[in-house]
């Protein structure tokens, strides 16, 4: 018989503090979503009200950056960043075998006994660069997200080999290394399209922080009541995301819409493709020309889903703000200058709430 989690304190202890996560709930034989996971109606995700057709211009062949279509590819990248804040890339140089290995490693990590995963809980993890947890900010959220994760911040190879979980460290490290050049080229294309030139040290500072997550969304008995991840934008510069074949990623179209009337586009998985999305930092640097992608994740009752994002962001002590050339051109700075560490601390101190994280840097 499945244990009862009607008492919110016992559920919170079991899921969050003891490290059982959402997977532990499901493995206990749970047949209904506990009340702590039920989202208010305006936050729930309806497949019926989502657009599933993707504009072909949002899928970009990166191999053409090296050919006669270079300028057109750069324009396509910039157009996607200016409108949806999202695009997919193919022929990106990351081996497809590695992408399959990443998905397998994620399942391997989360299918372990809880004792093996809980050693990476906040406060006991052998390194502050590795964290296993559930939801985004359980202490602040009124309704928890139906997701477990392990997060690994890259500092150097030696630390990764020493501290990252054995089940996924080799493939996660390879993923970071094989996407590094791609991220540099994408960022260069976007900066060039702004008509701005950055020196090498500044360029490196703005994409020098890298963190890879492995996200696990257990099959959910009531997917219409929950979310895997709530509405949010990423805090960094660019995010590279590997989806598995199950799907559930939704991106919001446009910024100006009231809750309940937004238009969401479902991003169906494409074999071998990687999802790229603009983060808040790039919206700030571009003085609002590029749009960080507001997105969320739906749960499914069919089978457990994994996704593996790499978050590329500025180094913590880097100053971020609208690029000076753009402020001069626009006649206004839409965001203030601040240390990225300040922005990051504010981002993690709050629960997911659309793009409200940008208010922290806004001048309006």
N, C-alpha and C positions, 0 to 999 in steps of 0.2 A: 504493500500500500504506500502511495506517495505521501511524504510528510506534508503537513499543513504549514503554509507560510502566510496565514492571515494576519499574524502579528508582524507589523512592519519592522520592529526592532530585530526580531529573530531572522527575518528575511535579509535585512541589511547586513547583519553579522555574518550570515551564511554566505551571501553572495560577494560582499565587498571585503569585509575584514578578514574572513577566513580564506578567501581566494577561490571559492568554488565557482564563482562567476555564473553567467547565464547558462553555460554548459552544464554546470552542476545542478541547476534547477531542472533542466530538461532531462538529464540523466536520472534524476530522482523519480521520474515517472509522472511529472507534471502534465496535466491535461487541460488546464486553463491558465491564462496569463494572470499572475498576481496583480492586485489593484495598483501596486507601486509602479507597474510598467504600462498601465493604461494611459494613453495620451489624450489630452483634450481634443474634441472633434476637429478644431481648426488645424491641429498639428498632424493629423492622420493622413496617410498617403493613399489616395484612390487611384488605382490603375485606369479606371474609366475616364478620369479627368486629366490624363497625361497624354501628351503628344509623343508618338513613337517614331515618327518619320524624321530622319536626320538629314539635314542639308549636306550634300556630297562635298561641299567646300569645307566642311568641318572635319573631313578625313584627309590628312596631308601626307603625301609620299616624301619622306625626308631625303631619299636618295637623290631627288631632283634638285636639292640644294647645290649639288656639285656639277650640274649640267646647265644647258642653255636656258632652262626655265627658273633659274635661281631667283631672279627679281620677282617673278610671279608667285613663287612659293613664299618668299618673304612677305609679300603683300597679303597672301592668304593667312599667314600666321598672325599678322597684325590685325587683319579684319576680324578674325575669330576672337582675338584678345580684346578688341574694342566693343564687340557686340555681346557674345554669350560668355566670354571669359573661359571658354572651354574649346578644345578640339582633340581629335585622335590622330596619332601618328602611326604609319606603317613603314616598313623598310627602314627601321630606326637603328639597326646595327646590334640590337640586343638579341642573342641567340634564342630561338623559340624553345629549344631544349631547356635553357635556363629558366624561362618563364614557367614551363611545366614543373620543373624541379622546385621552384618557389612555392607554387600552390601545394605540392605534395608536402613540403617542409612545414608549411603553416598547419596543415591538418595533423601532421606528426606531432608538432608541439602541443596543440590544443587537445589532442586525444590522449595525452599522458595523464597519469594519476595527478590529482590536485596537489599532492605534496611536492611533486617535481616542478610544478608551475609556481606555487606559492613562495618558493625561495626568492622570486623576483618581485614580490610585493613591495610597495613603497615602505621604506623604513627598515626593511630587512635585506633588500637586494644587495648583492656583493659590490655593486657599482651604481652610483647615481645616474649613470648613462643607460641603465637597463631597467625597465619598469613593466611589470605585468599588472593588468587591472581590468576593470569593467566599466562600461558607460564612459562618459567624458568627465564629468565633475559630480560624482554621486552625492557629495555633501551639499551641493547647491541645487540639484535638480529636483523639481517637483515630481516628474515622471522620469524614471530611469530609461536608458537606451538599451536595446536588446543586442548587446555586443560585448565581446571580450577582446582583449588586445595584448600584444607585447610590443614595446617600443624600445628601439635601440638607437642611441645617438652615436654618430661616428666621430671619433677623435683621431684615432690612428689604427693601423692594422693590428699592432700588438695588443692594444686594449680590447679590440673586437674579438681577437682570438682567445683572450684570457677571460673575458666577462660575458660575452654574448652566449645565449643558450646553444648547446651543442647541436640540437636538432635543426637549427636554422642558420647558424652563424656563417657557414661557408657560402651558402647561396645568397644570403642577405648581403654579405660583403661584396660578392661578385656582382650583384644587382646594382649596388651603389657605384662600383667602379665602371661597369659597362654602360651606365647611363650618364656618366659625368660629362663626357664630350658632347652628348646630345643636348644636355641641359645648357652647356656653355653656348652651343650654336643657336639654340632657341632664344636664349637671353640676348645674345649678340644681335640676332635678327630683330628682336623687339626694340632694343635700344636704338639700333640703326634707323628703324622706322620712325622713331621719335625725332630724328634729326639731331641726335646728341652723340657726343663722343666721350667715352669714359676711359681714364687711364687704367692700366692693367691692375694696379693695386686696388683701386676702387671697384672695378669689375669683380675681382676675386672676393672682396669683402661682402658684396651684396648677394653672393651665392655660396658663401664659404661654409655655412652650417648645413649639415645633412643628417636627417633622421629617417630611419626606415621603420615602419610599423607592419605588423602582421595582424590583421583584423579577422575575427571569427564571429559569424552570425549564425547561431544555432537555429535549426528549424523551429518555427514558432507555432503553437497551437491556434493562436488567434492573430494572424499577421495584420488584419485590418485595424486592430486596436493599438498596435505598437509602432515604433520606428527603430530601425537599426542604428541610424544616426540622425539627429535632429537637424533642422535648417541652420546652416552656418556657411561661412567662407573660411578658407585657410589663412593663417596669419603670415605665411612666408612669401617668397618670390614666385616660385613655380613648384607645382606638385606633379609628380609622375606616378600614375596609378595603374597597377595591373589588376584587372577584374578576372574572376573565373567565368565559367560559361553560364552561370545561373541568372545573373542580372539583378537589378534592384537600385541602380544609381539614377538619380533624378537631378537635373540642373534647372534652375529657375530662369525664365526668359524675361529680361527687363528688370529694372529696379523699382519702378513706381507702380505698385499695386497693393491694395489693402489685403489683410489676411483673409484667406478663403477665396479670393478672386485671382490669385496668381496663376500664371501659366507655367507648367512644368514639362520639361522634355525628358523622356526616359532615354538613357544611353544604353542601347543594347550591346552586349558584349560582342566584339569582333575578334575572331581568332588571330592571334599574333599582334594585335594592336595594343598600344599603350594610350591611356587617357592623360592629357596634359591640361592642367587648369591654372589660371592666374590666381595668385594670392593677394592678400591685402597690401603687402609691401610693394608689389608692382603697381597696384592702383595708386598708392601714395606717391611713389617715385614718378609716375607718369602724370601726376597732378589730375588724376581722374580720367585720363583718356582710356587707359586700359581698365577693364572691369573685373574685379575678383569674382569668381563664380560662386554664387550661392547654391548649395547643393544639399542633398539629404539621401538617406538610404532606406529602402523598404525591406521588411523582413518577408520570409516565405515559409510556407508550411511544408514545402516539398522536400528540401534537403538543406543541410548546413552549407553556408556560403563563406568563402574567404576573399579578401582583397589585400593587396600589398602596395601601400603608397610610400614613395620617397618624398619627404618634405625638404625642399631646398630653400634656405632662408639666409639672411645676413648673419654675420658673426655677432654675438650678443652686444659687444661694445661699439658696434657700428652705428653711426648716426644715419637715420633715414628721414627723408622729407622730400618734397617735390624737387626735381632737378632744376637748378637755377635757370638754365636756358628756357625751360618750359614756363617757369613763373614769369620771366621777362616777356615771353611771347604771349602768355595768356593774360598778363596784367593782374593776376591774383594767385596767391598760394592757397589752395583748398585744404591743405593739411599742414600741421606744424612740424617742425623738426624735433626729433626725439631719439633717444637710444633705442635700438631694437629690443634690448633687454626689457625696457620699460613696457614696450608694446606687448612683448611675449608674456610678461608677468600678469598684465591686465587680462590678456586673452585667456590664460589658464585659470584665472581667479573667478571666472564667471561661467555660467552654463551656456550652451548653444542657444543663440537667439538671432537667427538671420545674420545680417551684416552689421549689427550694432557695435561690434568690436571696433569698427572704423570710427565711430563717434569719439573714441578716446584720442584720436589724432586729428579730428576735423577742426577747422577754424571757423565753420559756419554754424 
